[in-house]
Structure formats: structure tokens, C-alpha cells
Amino acid sequence: MLSYSVISIKGELKTEAMAKPQIVVRMPPSLMEKLNSYVEKIGTSKTDVVVSAIATYLGSAESMPLSQRMAELERRMAALEAKEKVETN
């Protein structure tokens, strides 16, 4: 029998008029472990990671949380800097 972890993604409730929808996601424990490790490494929330992944998958990058966009830019910058070092050596 397969085992799954359940996470609840809750929107920030600033006012009732601005409430974001909420979903529950079931995922294999191994994927949950990867998510937990990534969140800890990057310093962001599970919600931001999941929203970013869905936005990317659906081709809706403008919906990505700012923290995820910044993390992606930092990752790209580090890759470019590493490539430049290799080319200059």
C-alpha cells in the first residue's frame, strides 16, 4: 500500500474580500522530504514553492511569488558566474 503525506496550502487571509483559495495536496513521502529540504535551504514557504511550481507548469510566471522569482534569478546568476569562471580559466 502506498503511503502519502498531506500538506495543506493556505492563502494569506488579509480580509474576507481578499481571501485566497485553499487546497490540500497528497504527495509521496519522498517528494515531501524534497520539498521540506528545498524550503529549508531556500528559506521560503511551502506555499510559495507549490504556487511557483504550478505557475511555471501552466506557463503563468507572473503568478509566481516574488520570493520564488528572486530565488530563480539568484540561481541563474550563480550559474552564469560559474560559467564565466570556467571560460576565463
C-alpha positions, 0 to 999 in steps of 0.5 A: 500500500502506498503511503502519502503525506498531506500538506495543506496550502493556505492563502494569506487571509488579509480580509474576507474580500481578499481571501485566497483559495485553499487546497490540500495536496497528497504527495509521496513521502519522498517528494515531501522530504524534497520539498521540506529540504528545498524550503529549508535551504531556500528559506521560503514557504511551502506555499510559495514553492507549490504556487511557483511550481504550478505557475511555471507548469501552466506557463503563468510566471507572473503568478509566481511569488516574488520570493520564488522569482528572486530565488530563480534569478539568484540561481541563474546568476550563480550559474552564469558566474560559474560559467564565466569562471570556467571560460576565463580559466 
